[in-house]
Amino acid sequence: MLYRIGQLARVAGISERTIDYYTKLGLITPESRTQKNYRLYSNETSERLVRIIQLKKEKYTLEEIKARLDKWNMIIEETQVSDKLTYLELHMLQLEKELRELSPLIEQMKPVQARRTLRQLLPQGAACLEALKILLDHGPLL
């Protein structure tokens, strides 16, 4: 759900003027704008406002709050990258396993049959398989 400033102010329990000020400071940012140029804020913004209000109650300055929120955003981005890398690593392990199972079958084929089969792959797929085979045969380069 997207909120206009008045709606967000009611949800967060703060004034529209405060939301406008936080926007100007870069503590929050609108998700988009309407055709009439009204700023629209997301649910994430209302959650961010809850954090800002909590930090203000703990006597943090707005500058300190901005720094802390920026740090939290970086951690979230790092976590997302880490999650994707972990997924890719697991996927690579699965591909290695399947290639190990497939290698003896390919070796039993006549050379003409093996080339014909490999030609049916996309060039990128064939290159990936060759790279995996080299890694499996020779180990990691690093």
Secondary structure as the mmCIF struct_conf table of DSSP 4:
data_model
#
loop_
_struct_conf.conf_type_id
_struct_conf.id
_struct_conf.beg_label_comp_id
_struct_conf.beg_label_asym_id
_struct_conf.beg_label_seq_id
_struct_conf.end_label_comp_id
_struct_conf.end_label_asym_id
_struct_conf.end_label_seq_id
STRN STRN1 TYR A 3 TYR A 3
HELX_RH_AL_P HELX_RH_AL_P1 ILE A 5 ALA A 12
TURN_TY1_P TURN_TY1_P1 GLY A 13 GLY A 13
BEND BEND1 ILE A 14 ILE A 14
HELX_RH_AL_P HELX_RH_AL_P2 GLU A 16 LEU A 25
TURN_TY1_P TURN_TY1_P2 GLY A 26 GLY A 26
BEND BEND2 LEU A 27 ILE A 28
BEND BEND3 GLU A 31 GLU A 31
STRN STRN2 SER A 32 ARG A 33
TURN_TY1_P TURN_TY1_P3 GLN A 35 LYS A 36
STRN STRN3 ARG A 39 LEU A 40
STRN STRN4 TYR A 41 TYR A 41
HELX_RH_AL_P HELX_RH_AL_P3 ASN A 43 LYS A 57
TURN_TY1_P TURN_TY1_P4 GLU A 58 LYS A 59
HELX_RH_AL_P HELX_RH_AL_P4 LEU A 62 GLN A 108
BEND BEND4 MET A 109 MET A 109
HELX_RH_AL_P HELX_RH_AL_P5 PRO A 111 ARG A 119
TURN_TY1_P TURN_TY1_P5 GLN A 120 GLN A 120
BEND BEND5 LEU A 121 LEU A 121
HELX_RH_AL_P HELX_RH_AL_P6 PRO A 123 HIS A 138
#
